[in-house]
C-alpha cells in the first residue's frame, strides 16, 4: 500500500504529479473549504509532510501518529522543533545549496535598491514628480568601493561577499561563530567582532539562521553602533532584528536605510515600515525565482522519497533520528 504524503503549504501541480507516482498525496484545497480543518483531518494518516512556512512541533504534530518524515522546502529550519523531532525519531530535511545564488542575488538587489533608492524613485517618477533634473534630495549613496559587512558567513554570505568583492570592489568584513580562512584568502575578507563590523561597514548584511542566540541580534544598541550613512540588509529571518528598534533608527537617522526581505510577522500586511521611504520592503522572495523554486521542490521531493523508503535522505537535518 502506498504511503501518504500531506502538503502543509501550497505545492505545484508538477510536484503533486511526481509525488503521486509513489504516494497517496493530500493537498488541502481552498475550494474544498477550511484549509486548517482539511490539514487536521489528514494529519493522522500522513507518513510524510512536505511544504514550508509553518511551525511544526509537539502541539502541531501530536495527532500525526504515523508520521516518519518532514521535508521542508526551505534551507532554514527554524520553524521546526528539532528536539521534538529527535525525541520522536522523525526525520527532518531541508533544501540547501540550490537557493544560494538566487538568495545572494536578492541580497545584492536590496543593497542596490536601498543605496540608489530604486524603488522609492521609481514610485516618485511614476507619480509624475520628475519635473526637472534630479538634485540632492534624490541623490543616493555609492555601492562600489564601500565596505560590505556580512554577519553569518555561510554559503549565502560567501556568495554575497563574492558579488561585492569581485563585482563592486568592496572590502569585505565578516563576523560569526568561526573564521573562514579559505574566504579570507579568496576575497581578502577580514574577520571582525560584531561590534567592530557594525562600526565599520557601510552595508551590514544579515545572513544568520534564527536561533535563541540570534533573536534580536540587532536592536537599539547595535543600530546605534552603525554609521549614520550605513544600510542594514536583512535576508535572514525577521526576528534577527528588533523591528521596533529598526523603525526608530530609520525615522531618526541613526542609520541611512534598510533593505528588508523578512519580518517579525509574516505575511506583513501593515507596518510602520511602509511609511518610511528609506526602507525597502520585499515579501520574503530570497529564493523566489522560477528556476530556484523548481530546484528546491525537486530536492525536497528527493529527500522525502528517500526518507519514506527507509533510505538516508541527502539533506538530513537531524541524523540522530535516522535509524537506517
Ligand atoms: C522561503 C527561505 O522563504 O529557504 C528558506 O529558508 O527563507 C525561503 O526559501 C521558504 O522556503 C518559504 O517558501
Boltz pocket constraint, residues with backbone or C-beta under 6 A from the ligand:
constraints:
  - pocket:
      binder: B
      contacts: [[A, 52], [A, 53], [A, 73], [A, 74], [A, 75], [A, 76], [A, 77], [A, 95], [A, 99], [A, 235], [A, 236], [A, 284], [A, 286], [A, 287], [A, 288]]
      max_distance: 6.0
